[in-house]
Structures are given as structure tokens and as C-alpha cells.
Amino acid sequence: MKRRLLMKIHLVVILMTMMVAGLNAQQYVDGKLKGKIRVKIQTSSLKSLSKLKSTKNGVETGIVGFDAVSKNVAATSIKRIIPYSPKFEDKYRKHGLDQWYVVDYDMSYDPQQVVNEYAKLDEVAYAEVIREVSVGDARPAKTYSSSELNNMPFDDPRLGKQWHYNNDGTVRDDAVAGADINLFEAWKVQTGSSDVVVAIIDGGIDILHEDLKDAVWVNETELNGENGVDDDENGYID
């Protein structure tokens, strides 16, 4: 069970890295990254990419149509977003993660036009621009009085507003008491275990927060491994 959970979390982290992979020297215009796009290669065409090579004319994949478009946009690099990993490759293939590549091309070309050209190819299942991701405005945290924290099993100041955990019918006029997951009762049985790793997919977390800093998962294999080596065999070096 633990192994399956860790594998799912690993895949989630990988999907998140797809949002930011290959974004060095970022330059955005109208929210679109210039000089890079993502393409998803059809499974039937992946074998051709094993012949991928760089030449004086750019890059060659062995896919005639793909190479023609790459030449037209002066592509200089085509790399798999998720690096090959013997340990996880079967999982990558199962979920199609081995099909995604980042194409680097001449920044003078419009990203959407480049996407449109690659998307016309039968060998390309999907092509997309890389959009800018921004963090919302930070707001100062509200200070709650001790009276606002009464009658709660934990001192989370907003726990009382999480009606899906424990709905007493007072959160809003049309609330139905008991329409919840009965979490408070579950907490009487179990409040967590260090054996369970949870992936938080959101706007980010404060890993130094007093409630989290001692509970954040650390990749001990890489932390205590050898520098410059993919110790956990996930395709990423350190």
C-alpha cells in the first residue's frame, strides 16, 4: 500500500514538473513563453526519436514531417520532459509521460504559430504553448482570538469553516447538518502516521510553518546519496 501511494505521489510530482520543465532564460509575451513549446508524440512514432541527433542544421528525429517543421522554426533542441528512468519507465509509459517533449526553437517565431505547425503533423498527438504561471498576491495572516479556537479538536483557526470535515449546519443558511465526511470522529481513531506521504497540489506551502516543518517529506536516498548520481533511480540527478 505504501509503495503504491509513493508511486502515485511520484507521478503527481512529475506532472507538476511538466509545468516548469525547460524554462531557463524565460521570456514571456502575452503570457506565452518564447523559444519553447511542448509536444506529445504519438506512441507509434516514439521509436523514431531514439535516432534523435543534433546536426549543423539543427535537430533530426527521423520523422520527416517533424524534422521539416523543426527546420522551419530553427529548432535547436528536443528533449524528453521526464528523463528516462529504468526504475519507473514502465509507469511512465503506462501514463504516457514518455511521450512529452520540449522543443527549443528560434525565439523570433510566435509560440502559437509554432504550436500550430507541429499540431498539423500526424505524428504529434498534441502541441501546446508554455504559459506563464504567477503567484497570487500575498496577504497577511489573520490573527484569531482564543475564543475562536474553542471546541475544535485542533488549533487550526479555520477548521470550523471546513464544513466538509464536520458540518454542524451553521456554516450557511442552507447547510445540512451531518453532510460531511465525519472527520472529527475519525480523528478519535487515527490522526496520522509518518508512514503516509501526502502530496499537496495547490499554490504551494510554507515548509517552515510550525505545523509542517517537522513533517515535510525528505528524499533521504538523494539526501544521503552521492553527489552527481541518480541515487533513487528516478531519472533526475540530485
Summary of the structure (lengths in Angstrom):
residues: 238
radius of gyration: 23.7
end to end distance: 26.2
largest distance: 71.2
contacts: 529
relative contact order: 0.14
helix: 29%
strand: 15%
